[in-house]
Amino acid sequence: MRALLLWTSVVGSSGFLQPPVSGPSQRQTPPTELRGLPQSSPFKGVPDSETPGALREELQPLVDLATRPRRNRRNQVFRSLMQETVVRPSNLLQPLFIHADDSAVPIGTMPGMSRLSVKATVDEVAELKSRGVKNVILFPKIDDSLKSNYADECWNPDGLVPTCVKAIKDAHPDVMVYTDIALDPYSSKGHDGVVDEASGRILNDETVAVLCAQALCHAKAGSDMVAPSDMMDGRIGAIRGALDSRGDANAETVGIMAYTAKFASAYYGPFRDALDSHPGFGDKKTYQQDPSNIRESLLETALDNDEGADILMVKPGLPYLDILSRMRDSTELPLAVYHVSGEYAMMKAAAEKGMVNEKNAVMETMKCFKRAGADLIATYYAKDVAKWIQEGAKSGDLEGCF
């Protein structure tokens, strides 16, 4: 009613703005309902002599609220108390690029990331562990001379990944090592599957057989979690069956993190630079998901759930928070999200140019992933995030971190 009286005072009972009074230019005394409104108000003719007390007296009836959400935001202690989403180092998965060389090679399109030797990778894992990050996933850069259409090198027990897994587990048995299960780093064609030479078609079932051999190889080397990223149909059930029936005594304890909703995305470029694994022809749209779709992801969720996956992943991250949220509603399995190389590179570029505060932008992104339903976040920022959390805990300023 008060607002109605105020509106009527300004526009008149007709509902139309009142015309100015003709005659000498005189500022009229405003109605009582308008007195005390500041000069910046859209209403004109407010006297300058009103006191703050009168201002409060006049405005108080206009904002008569029983619930004021800002009361719970008024200081850091209350904001921390009300915080619903918490990011911890234990939620982070650090991707590591490895190669057979002895020296580190910086990745030009991913500032701060390098291909590491096996020894340097073990040292990096030690530093990550000191920050509370005990989940790492390995991605190999394979020499061209070892690549083939059937990716035979991917299940070589003396290959780069098995060697690195053994070295990490020997030095840090409490660190969980995830290994990528896919053919593209080993393929002479740059694809995630075996290619039919005549038609260029990716052969699904032939690829699944190779993926099973790769998963068995990694499991025997000590991998804690194999992570099929290939998007072939039926590969989760086949790998689970191979691990349970053809692996050694420990193979049945090896988990599967399925890349359940992996999209044919424009955000993978820097990653492919790191592994020199760009497709030799065409694209990956016949096996990776269409960014236009969501029901397809829910179908893949149901399939991977039924086939024996232990963790389900969404990749990329930020453009697909809706997918992550819908998957959270459709399964009780843990969910992972991959903050991919293109997202990382864009954030680095924006921070370098002073467009965003890097720490604040990264932490906000991590919270978005957790809020949308992720239990595990694969990010190239994992070590930095853990460091920022540690620093915040020491200083008592956790607002930007947790």
N, C-alpha and C positions, 0 to 999 in steps of 0.2 A: 504493500500500500504506500509506504514511504517513497519507493522508487516511482510509483505512478504519480504521486503528488509532485515530485520533482520534475518529471517529464511534462506534466500538464502546465507547470509553472513556466516552462521554457517554450513549449510549442502551442500552448493554448488548448482549450477543450476540443477544438476541431481536429486536432492531430497534425496541423500544419504550422510551420514556423511563422511567428508573428512578424508582420512588416515593421520596419523602423518607424518611430514616431516622427512626424514632420515637424519642422520648426527649428529653432536654434539648437546647435549641437550641445547636448547636455547628457552626461553620464547618469543614467537612472539608478536609483537604489534598487538592488536586486531583491527578490522575494526572500523571506526568511530561510527557505529550504536551500538557497544558493550561497548564503553568507558563509564565509570561511573556506570555500573551495579555493585552491591555489591558482595563481595566475596562469599556470600551464594548463588549467582545465579548459575543455572546449567551450565552457560557458563564459561569456564575456561580462564585463561590468562588475567584477568583484572588487570591493573596497580593499585598499592596501593596508588598512589599519587593524585588520583582524589579528588577534593573538593566537599562538599555537593552541592555547587552552580552548579557545572558542572553536578553532578548527577541529579539534578532537571532539568537542561537544556536538558540533554539527554533523561530523562524519560518522560518529559511533553507530547511530541507528542503521546506517547504510551497510555496515559489515558486522552483522550480528551472527557469529558462527559459534556453534558448540564444539565442532571439531576443526582443529587447525593443524594440518600435517606438518607445517614448518616447525612446530614445537619439538618434534623428534629429529629435526635436522640441525638444531641450533649450535651444536658443538661436536667435536670429533668423537667424544666418548659416546654420546647418544647415537651418532651415525654408525659407529662400530657396533653398538648394541643391536641396532635395527637391521644390520646388514644380512641379507639372505644368502648371498653367494660368496663363497670363500675359495680362493685359489691357493694351493699348497704346492711345494716342490714335488710331492708324491703324485700330483696330477699331471706331471710333465714328462714327455717323451722326446728325447733329443735325437734327431737324425744326424748320422755321421757318414761322410763320404770317405771311402777308403780306396787305395790303389796300391799297386805292387812296388812303386818307387820308394826310395828311402827319404826323399825330401817332400815337404809340404808344397802344394801347388794352390795358390789362391784362385778362387772362382770369381772371375771378373764381374759377372752379373749378380753375384750374391756377396756383397761386401761383408767381411767378417767370417766368411766360411771358406774352408780349404779342403782339398783332398789330402788325406793323411795316410802315412805309412801305418803298418800294423803296430809298430812300437809307439808311434805318436798317438795312435788311437787308444791304446792302453793307458797312456799318460793322460789323455783327455778324459777318459772315463774316471780316472782317479780324481781329477778336478771336479767333474760333475758330481761325483759321489760326495765330495766334501761340501758341496752346495745342497745336498739332499736330493739330487736327481739320480735315481737308480733305475731308470728305464732308458735304454738306447736302442736305436734301430739302424742297421747297417745297409748302405747302398754302395755297390762296387763299381768302380771304373775299370772295365775290362779291356785289355789290349786287343786291337783289331785282329791280330793274328790268331786269337783264340775264339773268335766269333764264328758262328755257323747258323744255318737256317734252323737246325734242330737244337741249337744252344747246348751242345754236349758239355761244355765247360761248366754249366750251372750245377751239375751234380758230380763234379770231380771232388772226391774227398780231400784232395790235397790242394784244392783251389783257394782263391783269395778269401772268400767268406768263411769257409770252415776253419781255415788257419787263423783268421782274426777272432772268430768266436772262441776257439780253444784258448787263445792268448788272453782274451778278456776274462773268461771264466776261471782260468788258472790264477790270474792276479786278483780278480774281484768276484768271487763266487756269489756274493750277495747282490750283484747287479743283474737285472733282468735284461737279457739280450734278445731282441727281436730281429728277425731276418726277412728281407723282402723276397717273396716268391713270385717271380715273373721272369719272362725270357728276354725282355727288351735290352738289358745291359749286355746280354750274351749273344743277341741275334745279329746276324749279318744284315738283316732287313730292318732292324730298328723297331720291330713290332713286339707286342706282348705274347705272340703266339707263333706257331709254326705256319709258314706261308706256303700255300699251294703255288708252285712255280708257274704253272700254266695260266691260272686264272687270277692270281694275286689274292685269293680268298684266305682268310685266317681260319685254319682248321681247328675246330673246337676240341674234339675228343682226343686227337693226337697231341694237342697242347696239354690237355689235362694229364695225360700219361707222363709227359716230361715234368710237369709241375709236381707230381707225386714223387718222382725220383729226386727232384731238387729238395723237397720238404724232408724226405727221409735222410738225405745227405746232411742237411743242416741240423736235424734233430740228433743224429749220431755225433755230430761235432759238439753238441751242447747247447744249441739254441733253446731258449725257454718258450718262445712264441714265434711261430711262423706266420707270415703276413702276406697272403695271396693278394696281389694288387692287379692281377691280369684281367679280371672281369669275364673269364670264360664261364659258361654254364656248367653247373654241376661240380665245380672243382672243390668246393668246401667238403662235400660229402665224400668225394673220392680221396682227398688228402687225409681226412679223418680216418677213413677206412684203412688207408695205407699205413698210417702211423700206428693204429691199433693192432693191425694184423701182421705187418711186415717189418716193423721197427724193432729196435732192441727193447730191453726191459724198461727203459725210461721213456720210450717214445710215446707211450700212452699218456704220460704226464705233460707232454708238450702241448701248449695251447695254440689255438688258431685265431688270429685277429683278421677278420675278413674285411677287405675293402668292399663293403656292401653297396654303398652309393658313391661310386667314383664316376665323375662326370667328364665328358669330352670337353675339357675346359681350355680357355686361352691363358690360364695362369701357370702352366707347367714349364714354360720356356727355360727359365734359369736352371731348373732341375735337370732338364735334358742337356743343357750346356755342361753341367757338372759331370754327367756320366757319358757324354758324347753318345746319346741314345735317341736322337731325333729319328722319326720314321724315315726310312729310305724312300718310301713312296706313299702317296695317299695320306690318310689320317686314321684315327682310332675310333671313328664314330660307329663302326659295326659292332663294337664290343663295349665301349664305354657309354655311359648313359647320356641321354639328351638333356641339356640344361633346361629345356622347356617343361619337363615332366616331374611329377611328384608321386603319382600312383605307382609308377615303375619302381621307385625306391622302396615303397612299402611292400611290393611284391618281392623284391630282392631281400628285404628284411625278413619276411616270413620264410623264404627259401633257406637263407643262411642260418636262421634260427633252427629250423628243422634239420638241417644237414650237419649240425654239430659245432657251429662256430662258438667261440668263447667271448669274443669282443666283436662288435660291429663298428665299422668306420664310415664317416662321411668325408669326402674329399672333392673339391677344396672346402675351406671353412666359412669365411664371412659371407660369400654370396649364397650360401646354402644353409643358413641358420633355420629357415623354415623346415627344411628336410630333417635336420637334426631334431628339432622340436617334435615333429610328427613321428619320427622313429622312436623318440623317447616315450611317446604315448602308446606305441604299438608293441613294445618288447620290454622284458625285464632284464635283458642282458646288458652288461656294461657297454657304453658307447664311447667311441674315440672320434676325434675330429682332427683333420690335418690342416694346419695353417701353412699353406703351400709356398713354394719358392717365389711365385709371382706376387703374392700378398706381402711376403717378407721384403722383396726387392722394392716394391712400391713404398712401403713404410720407411725403409732405409733412405730412399730418394727424397721423400717428403721431409724427413728429419734433417737430412744433410742440407737442404735448402731453407731450413728454418720454418717450414710450413706447419709442422706439428712438434710438440714436445714428445720425443721418442718414448721415454719411459711411461708417461701418462697414456699415450696412445696404445702402447703395447699392453699395458695392464688393463686398460678398458676392453681391449680385444679379448684378452684371456677371460675376463669376467663375462663377456658376452657368450663365449663358448660354454662356460660352466652354466650360466643361467639358462641357456637353450637346451641343456641336458647332457653335455659331455662329462664323462668321468675321467677321460684321458685326453690330453692335448699334445699332439705332435707339433712341435714348433722349433724353428731354428733359433728362436729367442730363449729356449729353455734355460740355458745357463745364466743369461742375463736376468730373466725373471726370478730365478732362485736367488741370485745375488741381491736383487732389489728387495726381496722378501726378507732375507737375512739382515740387510742393512736397516730395514724398517723395524725389525724386531729389536735390534740393538739400540736404536735411537728412540724407540717408543712411538715413532710416527709410522703407523701401519696403514694410514688411510689410503695412500696411493698404491698399496701392495695387496693386502688381503681383501 
